[in-house]
Amino acid sequence: MNCILLPTDKFSLDGARIEDSAQISHITKVLSAKVGDRLKIGELGGCLGTGIIGSISADVIQLHDVELATSPPPKMDLTVVLALPRPKVLRRLIMDMTALGVRDIVLINSYRTQKSYWQSPMLERLDEFVLEGLQQGVDTVAPRITLQKRFKPFVEDNLADYIANRAIVAHPYSEQPFSQYLQQQPSILPSLVCIGSEGGWIDYEVALLAKQGCEAVSIGPRILRTEAAVNAILGRWLL
């Protein structure tokens, strides 16, 4: 945790209280913080700032002299449409995309998405993963996450609403390298990126996305894990 994020109801006039056990453990065991130390904190959906530890107990840490005056970093002007991955990598992907500042995340069904993934209890913990990503990236504004279990209706009826300028679909068998695609309009990054699960998209899905204006691009000859592909592509927005 690079900052401690708290919901609005945990703040008072010039103070705040930390009651989450994971946050308390991090503060006391990892940071080895003590009374009088200043913590970097933030209000979920609000500003970032600091607070001074007034007291520490097993159940609550009280802060005083809380100042929240720094705006969170701007979001990427980007929507990631991601084929629902294996549950065990979902946490890392949500955390990474949140920390990177992705504005919208659409988790969608695909031909290679196993039906059992949609019954995973991990989907009920998305808010938890987002909080971890926000605290990692020192941000307060959560990405908008939507779940789409029907690929074709979403692509045909809703995908265009997310495309502000250009859109791409990551496809390892595309003949167009991502770097070459970017050189066409170097000052304009795509506003939408579609990334498949393990094994990528099937040809039918790529063709349907192409009908909505998504250009297929490749990031190289290597077949990457989903999390590696996500971070490799989104790194371009950070640069």
The 8 nearest C-alpha neighbors of each residue, nearest first, counted from 0:
[[1, 134, 135, 2, 3, 131, 25, 22],
 [0, 2, 135, 134, 137, 3, 136, 39],
 [3, 1, 39, 40, 134, 0, 137, 4],
 [2, 4, 40, 134, 41, 39, 5, 0],
 [5, 3, 41, 40, 42, 43, 2, 134],
 [4, 6, 42, 43, 41, 9, 7, 3],
 [7, 5, 43, 8, 9, 42, 4, 10],
 [6, 8, 9, 10, 42, 5, 43, 45],
 [7, 9, 10, 6, 11, 5, 15, 16],
 [10, 8, 7, 15, 16, 6, 5, 11],
 [9, 11, 15, 8, 7, 14, 16, 12],
 [10, 12, 14, 15, 13, 9, 8, 16],
 [13, 11, 14, 10, 15, 65, 63, 64],
 [14, 12, 65, 64, 11, 63, 15, 66],
 [15, 13, 63, 11, 62, 65, 12, 10],
 [16, 14, 10, 62, 9, 11, 61, 63],
 [15, 17, 61, 9, 60, 62, 18, 59],
 [16, 18, 60, 59, 19, 61, 15, 23],
 [17, 19, 59, 58, 20, 16, 60, 23],
 [20, 18, 22, 21, 17, 23, 59, 58],
 [19, 21, 23, 22, 24, 18, 58, 59],
 [22, 20, 24, 23, 19, 25, 26, 18],
 [21, 23, 25, 19, 24, 20, 26, 3],
 [24, 22, 20, 26, 25, 21, 27, 19],
 [25, 23, 21, 27, 22, 26, 28, 20],
 [26, 24, 29, 22, 28, 23, 27, 21],
 [25, 27, 30, 23, 24, 32, 28, 29],
 [26, 28, 31, 24, 32, 25, 30, 29],
 [29, 27, 31, 25, 24, 30, 26, 32],
 [30, 28, 25, 31, 26, 27, 24, 32],
 [29, 31, 26, 32, 28, 27, 25, 33],
 [32, 30, 27, 28, 29, 26, 33, 25],
 [31, 33, 30, 27, 26, 36, 34, 28],
 [34, 32, 36, 35, 31, 52, 27, 55],
 [33, 35, 52, 53, 36, 54, 55, 32],
 [36, 34, 52, 51, 33, 53, 37, 54],
 [35, 37, 51, 52, 34, 33, 32, 38],
 [36, 38, 51, 50, 52, 49, 35, 39],
 [39, 37, 50, 49, 40, 51, 36, 52],
 [38, 40, 49, 2, 48, 3, 50, 37],
 [41, 39, 3, 2, 49, 48, 4, 47],
 [40, 42, 47, 4, 48, 46, 3, 5],
 [41, 43, 45, 5, 4, 46, 6, 44],
 [44, 42, 139, 6, 45, 5, 4, 41],
 [43, 45, 140, 139, 42, 46, 141, 6],
 [46, 44, 42, 43, 139, 47, 41, 140],
 [45, 47, 70, 69, 67, 42, 41, 71],
 [48, 46, 41, 69, 67, 40, 70, 68],
 [47, 49, 67, 66, 40, 41, 68, 39],
 [50, 48, 39, 40, 38, 66, 65, 37],
 [49, 51, 65, 38, 37, 64, 62, 63],
 [50, 52, 37, 62, 63, 36, 35, 64],
 [51, 53, 62, 34, 35, 36, 54, 61],
 [54, 52, 62, 61, 34, 63, 51, 35],
 [53, 55, 61, 60, 34, 52, 56, 62],
 [54, 56, 60, 59, 61, 34, 57, 53],
 [57, 55, 59, 58, 60, 54, 61, 23],
 [56, 58, 59, 55, 23, 60, 20, 24],
 [59, 57, 56, 18, 20, 60, 23, 19],
 [60, 58, 18, 56, 17, 57, 55, 61],
 [59, 61, 55, 17, 16, 54, 56, 62],
 [60, 62, 16, 54, 53, 52, 15, 59],
 [63, 61, 52, 15, 53, 51, 14, 50],
 [62, 64, 14, 51, 65, 50, 13, 53],
 [65, 63, 13, 50, 51, 14, 66, 62],
 [66, 64, 50, 13, 63, 14, 49, 67],
 [65, 67, 48, 49, 68, 64, 50, 13],
 [68, 66, 48, 47, 46, 69, 49, 65],
 [67, 69, 48, 46, 66, 47, 70, 49],
 [70, 68, 47, 46, 48, 67, 71, 41],
 [69, 71, 46, 47, 72, 68, 45, 67],
 [72, 70, 138, 46, 139, 47, 73, 69],
 [71, 73, 138, 70, 74, 137, 100, 139],
 [74, 72, 71, 75, 100, 70, 76, 138],
 [73, 75, 100, 102, 101, 76, 72, 77],
 [74, 76, 77, 101, 100, 102, 73, 236],
 [77, 75, 190, 74, 102, 78, 101, 189],
 [76, 78, 190, 75, 191, 102, 101, 79],
 [77, 79, 103, 191, 104, 102, 190, 192],
 [80, 78, 192, 104, 191, 193, 81, 105],
 [81, 79, 193, 105, 104, 192, 106, 194],
 [82, 80, 194, 106, 195, 193, 79, 83],
 [81, 83, 107, 195, 196, 108, 106, 109],
 [82, 84, 106, 107, 108, 81, 112, 196],
 [85, 83, 196, 82, 89, 86, 88, 112],
 [84, 86, 87, 88, 89, 116, 83, 196],
 [87, 85, 89, 88, 84, 121, 116, 119],
 [86, 88, 85, 89, 90, 91, 121, 84],
 [89, 87, 91, 86, 90, 85, 92, 84],
 [90, 88, 86, 92, 91, 87, 84, 93],
 [91, 89, 93, 88, 92, 128, 94, 87],
 [92, 90, 94, 88, 89, 93, 95, 226],
 [91, 93, 95, 89, 94, 90, 226, 96],
 [92, 94, 96, 90, 95, 91, 97, 89],
 [93, 95, 132, 91, 97, 92, 128, 96],
 [96, 94, 98, 92, 97, 93, 91, 99],
 [97, 95, 99, 93, 98, 101, 94, 92],
 [96, 98, 132, 100, 94, 99, 95, 101],
 [99, 97, 136, 132, 95, 100, 96, 133],
 [100, 98, 96, 97, 101, 95, 136, 237],
 [99, 101, 74, 97, 98, 75, 102, 96],
 [100, 102, 75, 96, 97, 77, 103, 99],
 [101, 103, 142, 74, 77, 75, 78, 100],
 [104, 102, 78, 143, 142, 101, 144, 79],
 [105, 103, 144, 79, 78, 80, 143, 106],
 [104, 106, 80, 145, 144, 146, 81, 107],
 [107, 105, 146, 81, 83, 82, 147, 80],
 [108, 106, 147, 82, 83, 148, 146, 81],
 [107, 109, 148, 150, 82, 83, 149, 112],
 [110, 108, 112, 111, 82, 150, 107, 200],
 [109, 111, 112, 108, 201, 200, 113, 204],
 [110, 112, 109, 113, 196, 198, 200, 197],
 [113, 111, 109, 110, 108, 83, 114, 84],
 [112, 114, 115, 116, 111, 117, 110, 85],
 [115, 113, 116, 117, 112, 118, 108, 111],
 [114, 116, 118, 117, 113, 119, 112, 85],
 [117, 115, 119, 114, 118, 113, 86, 85],
 [116, 118, 115, 119, 114, 122, 113, 83],
 [119, 117, 115, 116, 120, 114, 122, 121],
 [118, 120, 121, 116, 117, 122, 86, 115],
 [121, 119, 122, 123, 118, 124, 86, 117],
 [122, 120, 124, 119, 123, 86, 125, 89],
 [123, 121, 120, 124, 125, 119, 117, 118],
 [122, 124, 121, 120, 125, 126, 119, 127],
 [125, 123, 121, 127, 122, 126, 128, 120],
 [124, 126, 128, 127, 122, 123, 129, 121],
 [127, 125, 129, 128, 124, 130, 123, 131],
 [126, 128, 130, 124, 125, 129, 131, 123],
 [129, 127, 131, 125, 130, 126, 94, 90],
 [128, 130, 132, 126, 131, 127, 94, 97],
 [131, 129, 133, 127, 132, 128, 134, 126],
 [132, 130, 128, 134, 129, 133, 94, 135],
 [131, 133, 94, 98, 135, 129, 97, 130],
 [134, 132, 138, 130, 136, 135, 131, 98],
 [133, 135, 137, 0, 2, 131, 132, 136],
 [134, 136, 132, 0, 1, 133, 137, 98],
 [135, 137, 98, 133, 138, 134, 132, 99],
 [138, 136, 134, 135, 133, 2, 1, 139],
 [137, 139, 133, 71, 136, 140, 72, 134],
 [138, 140, 43, 44, 71, 133, 45, 141],
 [141, 139, 44, 138, 43, 142, 45, 71],
 [140, 142, 139, 143, 129, 97, 133, 44],
 [143, 141, 102, 103, 144, 101, 97, 140],
 [142, 144, 103, 104, 102, 141, 145, 105],
 [145, 143, 104, 105, 103, 142, 146, 106],
 [144, 146, 105, 106, 104, 147, 143, 103],
 [145, 147, 106, 105, 107, 148, 144, 108],
 [146, 148, 107, 149, 106, 108, 145, 150],
 [147, 149, 108, 107, 150, 146, 117, 106],
 [150, 148, 147, 151, 108, 152, 153, 107],
 [149, 151, 153, 108, 152, 154, 109, 148],
 [150, 152, 154, 153, 149, 155, 207, 204],
 [153, 151, 155, 154, 156, 150, 149, 157],
 [154, 152, 157, 156, 150, 151, 155, 158],
 [153, 155, 158, 151, 152, 156, 157, 150],
 [154, 156, 152, 153, 151, 157, 158, 211],
 [157, 155, 153, 152, 154, 158, 159, 151],
 [158, 156, 153, 159, 160, 154, 155, 161],
 [157, 159, 154, 160, 161, 153, 156, 155],
 [158, 160, 162, 161, 157, 211, 156, 154],
 [161, 159, 158, 157, 162, 163, 156, 154],
 [162, 160, 159, 158, 163, 78, 191, 190],
 [163, 161, 159, 164, 160, 190, 191, 166],
 [162, 164, 190, 161, 165, 160, 191, 189],
 [165, 163, 162, 190, 189, 166, 187, 188],
 [166, 164, 189, 190, 162, 163, 191, 167],
 [167, 165, 213, 191, 189, 192, 190, 214],
 [168, 166, 213, 214, 192, 215, 193, 191],
 [167, 169, 193, 215, 192, 213, 214, 170],
 [168, 170, 216, 194, 215, 217, 193, 167],
 [169, 171, 217, 172, 173, 216, 215, 168],
 [170, 172, 217, 173, 169, 222, 220, 218],
 [173, 171, 170, 174, 217, 220, 216, 215],
 [172, 174, 217, 216, 175, 170, 171, 215],
 [173, 175, 172, 176, 217, 216, 215, 171],
 [176, 174, 216, 173, 217, 177, 179, 180],
 [177, 175, 217, 179, 178, 216, 218, 180],
 [176, 178, 180, 216, 179, 217, 218, 181],
 [179, 177, 181, 176, 180, 182, 218, 175],
 [180, 178, 182, 176, 181, 177, 175, 183],
 [179, 181, 177, 178, 182, 183, 176, 175],
 [182, 180, 178, 185, 183, 179, 184, 177],
 [181, 183, 185, 179, 184, 180, 178, 186],
 [184, 182, 181, 180, 185, 179, 186, 187],
 [183, 185, 182, 186, 187, 181, 180, 188],
 [186, 184, 182, 181, 187, 183, 188, 180],
 [185, 187, 184, 188, 181, 182, 183, 189],
 [188, 186, 185, 184, 189, 165, 181, 164],
 [187, 189, 190, 186, 185, 165, 181, 236],
 [190, 188, 165, 166, 191, 164, 187, 167],
 [189, 191, 77, 162, 163, 165, 76, 166],
 [192, 190, 166, 78, 189, 77, 79, 162],
 [191, 193, 79, 167, 168, 166, 80, 78],
 [194, 192, 168, 80, 79, 81, 169, 167],
 [195, 193, 81, 169, 168, 80, 192, 82],
 [196, 194, 199, 82, 200, 81, 197, 193],
 [195, 197, 82, 84, 199, 225, 198, 83],
 [198, 196, 199, 225, 224, 195, 84, 111],
 [199, 197, 196, 200, 111, 195, 222, 201],
 [200, 198, 195, 196, 197, 201, 170, 194],
 [201, 199, 195, 204, 205, 202, 198, 170],
 [200, 202, 204, 203, 205, 199, 110, 111],
 [201, 203, 205, 204, 206, 200, 207, 170],
 [204, 202, 206, 205, 201, 207, 200, 208],
 [205, 203, 207, 206, 201, 202, 200, 208],
 [204, 206, 202, 208, 207, 203, 209, 200],
 [207, 205, 209, 203, 204, 208, 202, 210],
 [208, 206, 204, 210, 209, 205, 203, 211],
 [209, 207, 205, 211, 210, 206, 213, 204],
 [208, 210, 213, 206, 212, 211, 207, 214],
 [209, 211, 207, 208, 212, 206, 213, 155],
 [212, 210, 209, 208, 213, 159, 207, 155],
 [211, 213, 209, 210, 214, 166, 208, 165],
 [214, 212, 167, 209, 166, 208, 168, 211],
 [213, 215, 167, 168, 209, 212, 166, 216],
 [214, 216, 168, 167, 173, 170, 169, 213],
 [217, 215, 175, 177, 169, 176, 173, 170],
 [216, 218, 176, 171, 173, 170, 177, 219],
 [219, 217, 177, 176, 216, 171, 220, 169],
 [220, 218, 217, 221, 176, 171, 222, 177],
 [219, 221, 222, 171, 218, 217, 172, 223],
 [222, 220, 219, 223, 171, 218, 217, 224],
 [221, 223, 220, 171, 224, 219, 198, 228],
 [224, 222, 228, 227, 221, 225, 226, 197],
 [223, 225, 227, 226, 228, 197, 222, 196],
 [224, 226, 228, 227, 196, 197, 229, 223],
 [225, 227, 229, 228, 224, 92, 230, 88],
 [226, 228, 224, 230, 225, 229, 223, 231],
 [229, 227, 231, 225, 226, 230, 223, 232],
 [230, 228, 226, 232, 227, 231, 233, 225],
 [229, 231, 233, 227, 232, 228, 234, 226],
 [230, 232, 228, 234, 229, 233, 227, 235],
 [233, 231, 229, 234, 230, 235, 228, 218],
 [234, 232, 235, 230, 236, 231, 229, 237],
 [233, 235, 237, 236, 231, 232, 230, 238],
 [234, 236, 233, 238, 237, 232, 231, 188],
 [237, 235, 234, 238, 233, 75, 188, 232],
 [238, 236, 234, 235, 233, 99, 75, 100],
 [237, 235, 236, 234, 233, 232, 188, 231]]
